[in-house]
């Protein structure tokens, strides 16, 4: 027995156990195949989630998969293919078994392959991939749009010189200089584009520096090209060191375009090319050779103007062959000569001439450049001083009033149309381009334009030349400008220089006082806005010396009083006193009888207007906005302004009433009805109105109407519903209406009107109800149980972008039956303090998965009974942000892992987030990355289009 036991153990260990294990492969084939299928499905789900995350990262941030992620995805694809082959072989094997010819050896091998593959699947499932994506390596060069130069021999020569220097190892910094508009930027762009295919350099970086360089901005733009995306969050020194470190390991070309003054490369973070870092180049362009020299550019290459022949050829190319016609060619040649061989000027005026020729212009000599010249000299020449600033449509109209356009065309509306037509023509001709708002610009300006300085100088040269030629026959000197904007002046120029000037602009300096003046018989425009220290105007004889003055701007100064002598400006057409600390206007103010524009907006200390105010009978535009202290309008003064066309009274606390104003002040509405030329009333606020007979007469003029503490009659509602001019409509604490009027307004706000039950009754509304409405705000409406009672008709709320609900205590759900499919433009939803709110979207209706296609932001605050946003999963294709605060009953979000692919932020309390219920763990993991428990300050409702009504 002692001999048998060891033998038995040996046989069991080395014979029976291995055999049994191999037999298990044969016996458990079906189970092994099923297990493989299950595991493969799990792996495929993980792969799909990974693919989705990578696609999102690529779409949002342009990121690419990491090598580890690509290796994992490739291995999963191999496993999936192998699993399919095993399954196919298994199915074929079952067929053989039904034919009673089993192949045990094949079944054994197939089962073993399945078991081994399951192990691979388990390994890939457990594998930590790490970061899925990374930033792509930067392109060698980014293609820039530019004007071809093959026909310009001068430009081609300069380009070749630059390229030769780029490839010369002995040259590190290359300068390109020349006049503005001569083509320096075009040549630099061509260099950038040609280096795309040059493997000598790792990267080519283009940066526009401009006249006022922002070092942090330069660092950020260079960092973006290098893939250093976090420089905007770094200190200046850290960003500098990061750039230096990155660039020292590369062969680079940095192109710095439009440098106006020497720039320290080291301060920005650009290593200076040396013998040690051969292959690194810096190309800079400037108008000044001195700047090139100061930055050690060797060589400095001059870009010369085009020759006469090249200039003419370029002009014909851009304007068309009709410019060579006998009647037109002399004019065209004269224009080309004015352009001094500058390609930018030639191209611009050639396009303008082509546009005029197509529209039947060019009779005599009204060409594009002369149009610009006329625009400057006769319309807004003072704006020449704003070299780097834009100006808006309202500002342009102001200057045109000052140049007498209203008198020439008959009324303000016609003058405005003429301005817009001219601006449009100049933009089509590329003489004007879109600009940016600047500090002090008019809030009403929706369109900002600016002019390239080359075109500006050329236009002024043309107009001054023509002015001089005319003056020779009249013994009058040509127009003279005294233009020193933002020059750091603390004292005004010598008084003697004022007497010789036609227009003076000392904008945004540090003047404290104005000098005693001699006679200034030619001065028609005086611009002093932005001199915040200016508080003193000589009380005697200052304005008497300026009797020709037509435009005076003292906006944003510290002038607190005006001398009575201002009434001596008998030719004054435009007076702007925006944001001045003026307490009262002179009693003689009404003697400015020719005044057509008066802007007192922001003069917050003025309490009442002088009694003689009605004497300005030619006034066309009156700005009284943002004067909260203004409570009284002189009786009968308003009705005497018989030519008034536009009245701006936003945030002005005048009490408008039907009766004669009492001791508390106010203004009489009936006086407005007598102004037959009145076209615009911006933001009329009425209080305590019961009689609405006046409304129909003024609806043609009112742009924004705020009604407070009034009784709204049925007749008033009908009038409002038939008033297409009213774009902003506000009801506060009013009685009468049970629903909102179906108006043409783009903004509708209802506050504290306790009888209001809804916005719309579906059965009573016609198709397209509220089709113009973009912003809807309902606040403190205890009677509202539904925004829409019944089903809204087709086309309703088609333009609605923003919805704000606050303190509607009986409102249980927002989007009831029929509403979701109509709100295709809705972008933002803000709901707060609605105590009975249970659902945002009533899910008892049929809702398409792609409902709310433009919704970007949802903010929910202080909704104690809110249980759900929507009871079903929707796609939310544009949703970016969700803010949730103090909504304890909200236990789920209407998302799955594939919803809301644009989502960036989910903000709420940490306890709320951790208590949410999820359909599956994958969804929670997918959304976790977007959650942050730092709540934004809740956005208080305001409409930009209402100017914070």
Buried (B, 14 or more C-beta within 10 A) or exposed (E): EEEEEEEEEEEEEEEEEEEEEEEBBBEBBEEBBEBBBEBBEEBBEBBEBBBBBBEBBBEEEEBBBBEBBEEBBEBBEEBBEBBEEBBEBBEEBEEEEEEEEEEEEEBBBBBBBBBEBBEBBEEBEEBEBEEBBBEEEBEBBBEBEBBEBEEBBBBBEBBEBBBEBBEEEEBBBBBBBBBBBBBBBBBBBBBBBBBBEBEEBBBBBBBBBBEEBEBBBBBBBBBBBBEBEEBEEBEBEBBBEBBBEBBEEBBBBBBBBBBBBBBEBEEBBBBBBEEEBEBBBBBBBBBBBEBBBBBBBBBBBBBBBBEEEBBBBBBBBBBBEBBBEEEBBEBBBBBBEBBBBBBBBBBBBBBBBBBBBEEEBBEEEEBBBBBBBBBBBBBBBBBBBBBEBBBBBBBBBBBBBBBBBBBEBEBBBEBBEBBBEBBEBBBBBBBBBEBEBBEBBBBBBEBBBBBBBBBBBBBBBBBBEBBEEEBEEEEEEBBBBBBBBBEEBEEBBEBEEBBBBBBBBBBBBBBBEBBEBEBBEBBBBBBBBBBBEBBBBBEEBBBBBBBBBBBBBBBBBBBBBBBBBBBBBEBBBBBBBBBBBBEBBBEBBBBBEBBBBBBBBBBBBBEBBBBBBBBBBBBBBBBBBBBEEBBBBBBEBBBBBBBBBBBBBBBBEBBBBBEEBEEEBBBBBBBBBBBEBBBBBBBBBBBBBEEBEBBBBBBBBBBBBBBBBBBBBEEBBEBBEEBEBBBBBBBBBBBBBEBBBBBBBBBBBBBBBEEBBBBBBBEEBEEBBBBBBBBBBBBBBBBBBBBBBBBBBEEBBBBBBBBBBBBBBBBBBBBBBBBBBBBBBBBBBBBBBBBBBBBBBBBEBEBEEEBBBBBBBBBBBBBBBBBBBBBEBBBBBBBBBBBBBBBEEBEBBBBBBBBBBBBEEBBBBEEBBEEBEBEEEBBBEBBEEBBEEEBEEBBEBEBEBBBEB
